[in-house]
């Protein structure tokens, strides 16, 4: 049914696969299968946070995630939400006892995209969510900055909107690069009394900021 609808839509409004560029399909069968079978990995970033990621931010997953973020292809929320749920199940087996806190979309990013990527992915995942972080000052686009500059850029930029004493939380982001943003989120949540259990994300980049890499699903 989905394939038939996709083919019909392609006749009216031609599209290319978000993952590989194959014409006349918004997401080809190969890319759909790839996104449906994440291979979660666990990393530790320089701040000490354990980051659980569904994919490497490379190749087809990276192209599809960019299509969601920058091209407004919101149909991709569904497969990435399923991938996030898989990460949570593997990395946080007691997920019923924690809440998942999204990194809030910045105002410039929302104006540019017209939608909130992290919040949408988490909201569709079925995980218990708590949007309790807010930005208290503007920051530069992290893509323009190096690792040290990223940490300085986001320092003190987030605050929890309420006390979280005794709450166990997992931070959620779409892409973790150096870990600067999730590190700032952890600081703000701990300041509000939360116990930060780690980070769940759709994808991560393998950069200097990561100090350990462990496959969570060796089979």
C-alpha positions in Angstrom: 0.0 0.0 0.0 2.7 2.5 1.0 4.8 1.6 -2.0 1.8 2.0 -4.3 1.0 5.4 -2.8 4.6 6.5 -3.1 4.7 5.5 -6.8 1.5 7.4 -7.5 2.7 10.5 -5.8 5.9 10.3 -7.7 3.9 10.6 -11.0 2.4 13.8 -9.8 5.3 15.3 -7.9 8.6 13.6 -8.8 10.9 13.0 -5.8 14.2 11.3 -5.2 15.0 8.9 -2.4 16.1 10.9 0.7 18.8 8.4 1.4 20.4 7.6 -1.9 18.8 9.8 -4.6 17.1 7.0 -6.5 14.4 8.8 -8.6 10.7 8.4 -8.2 10.7 7.3 -4.6 10.7 9.3 -1.5 12.5 6.5 0.3 13.6 3.5 -1.8 13.3 -0.1 -0.5 17.0 -0.4 0.3 17.1 2.8 2.4 13.8 2.0 4.1 15.2 -1.4 5.1 18.4 0.2 6.3 16.6 2.8 8.5 14.3 0.0 9.8 17.3 -1.9 11.1 19.5 0.4 13.2 22.7 -0.9 14.7 22.9 1.1 18.0 26.3 2.1 19.3 27.4 3.5 22.6 29.9 6.3 23.0 31.2 8.3 25.8 31.9 12.0 25.1 34.4 14.2 26.7 31.9 15.4 29.4 31.5 11.8 30.5 28.0 11.4 29.2 27.1 8.0 27.6 25.6 8.6 24.2 23.5 5.8 22.6 23.1 6.3 18.8 21.1 4.4 16.2 23.3 5.2 13.3 26.6 6.7 12.3 26.0 10.2 10.8 27.3 9.1 7.4 26.1 7.8 4.0 22.4 7.1 3.6 21.3 7.7 7.2 23.0 11.1 7.2 21.5 12.1 3.8 18.0 11.1 5.0 18.4 13.0 8.3 19.6 16.1 6.4 16.5 15.7 4.1 14.3 15.7 7.2 16.0 18.7 8.8 16.7 20.9 5.9 14.3 19.9 3.1 11.2 19.5 5.3 10.7 15.8 4.4 8.7 15.1 7.5 7.6 11.7 6.3 11.1 10.6 7.6 10.0 11.3 11.2 8.4 7.9 11.4 11.5 5.7 10.6 13.8 7.8 12.7 11.3 7.6 15.6 11.3 3.9 15.4 15.1 3.9 15.4 15.1 6.2 18.5 12.7 3.8 20.3 15.1 0.9 19.4 18.0 2.8 20.9 16.0 3.4 24.1 15.1 -0.2 24.4 18.7 -1.3 24.1 20.4 1.4 26.0 17.8 2.1 28.7 15.9 -1.2 29.4 14.1 0.4 32.3 12.8 3.2 30.1 9.5 3.2 31.9 11.3 4.6 34.9 12.9 7.5 33.1 11.6 10.5 31.0 13.2 11.5 27.7 14.0 15.2 27.5 14.5 16.7 24.0 17.1 19.3 23.1 14.9 22.3 22.3 14.9 23.6 18.7 16.4 27.1 18.5 14.3 29.9 17.2 16.5 30.5 14.1 16.4 26.8 13.3 12.6 26.7 13.6 12.2 29.8 11.4 14.5 28.2 8.8 12.9 24.7 8.8 9.3 25.4 9.9 9.3 22.4 12.2 10.9 21.0 15.3 12.9 17.9 14.4 14.0 16.5 17.8 10.6 17.1 19.4 8.8 15.5 16.4 11.0 12.4 16.4 10.7 11.9 20.2 6.9 12.6 20.1 6.4 9.9 17.5 8.6 7.3 19.3 6.1 6.4 22.0 8.7 7.1 24.7 7.7 9.2 27.8 8.7 12.7 26.9 9.2 15.8 29.0 10.0 19.1 27.2 11.4 20.8 30.1 14.5 22.6 28.7 14.4 26.0 27.2 17.0 28.3 25.6 17.7 31.4 27.6 20.1 33.0 25.2 20.9 32.8 21.5 23.9 30.9 20.2 25.8 30.7 17.0 25.2 27.9 14.5 27.3 25.0 15.9 28.1 23.8 12.4 30.4 26.8 12.0 32.5 26.0 15.0 35.3 23.7 16.2 35.0 21.5 19.2 36.3 24.0 21.8 34.3 26.8 20.3 31.1 24.7 20.4 31.4 24.2 24.2 32.0 27.9 24.7 29.1 28.7 22.4 26.4 26.7 24.3 27.7 27.2 27.9 24.9 28.6 30.0 22.4 28.6 27.2 19.9 26.2 28.6 17.7 26.1 31.7 15.1 23.7 33.0 11.6 25.2 33.4 10.9 23.4 36.6 12.4 21.5 39.4 13.2 17.8 38.6 14.3 16.5 42.0 14.6 12.8 42.0 13.6 12.4 38.3 15.7 10.1 36.1 16.1 11.6 32.6 17.6 10.8 29.3 18.6 13.6 26.9 17.4 13.2 23.3 19.0 14.9 20.3 19.0 14.2 16.5 22.8 14.3 15.9 25.5 14.3 18.5 28.9 15.6 17.2 31.3 16.7 19.9 28.7 16.4 22.8 28.8 20.1 23.7 25.0 20.6 23.4 24.1 17.5 25.3 26.7 18.4 27.9 25.1 21.8 28.5 21.7 20.1 28.7 23.0 17.7 31.3 24.3 20.7 33.4 20.9 22.4 33.2 19.0 19.3 34.2 21.3 18.4 37.0 21.0 22.0 38.3 17.3 21.4 38.5 17.8 18.2 40.5 17.5 15.5 37.8 19.6 12.4 37.6 20.9 12.3 34.0 21.1 8.7 32.8 22.6 9.4 29.4 21.8 10.5 25.9 19.8 8.9 23.1 20.2 10.2 19.6 19.4 9.2 16.0 23.0 9.6 14.8 26.5 10.5 15.9 29.6 11.6 14.2 32.9 9.9 15.0 35.1 12.7 16.1 37.8 13.5 18.5 35.2 14.3 21.2 34.3 10.6 21.5 36.6 8.6 23.8 35.1 5.1 23.6 33.1 3.2 21.1 31.1 0.0 21.9 28.7 -1.9 19.7 25.5 -2.4 21.6 24.2 -5.1 19.1 27.2 -7.3 18.1 24.9 -9.9 16.6 
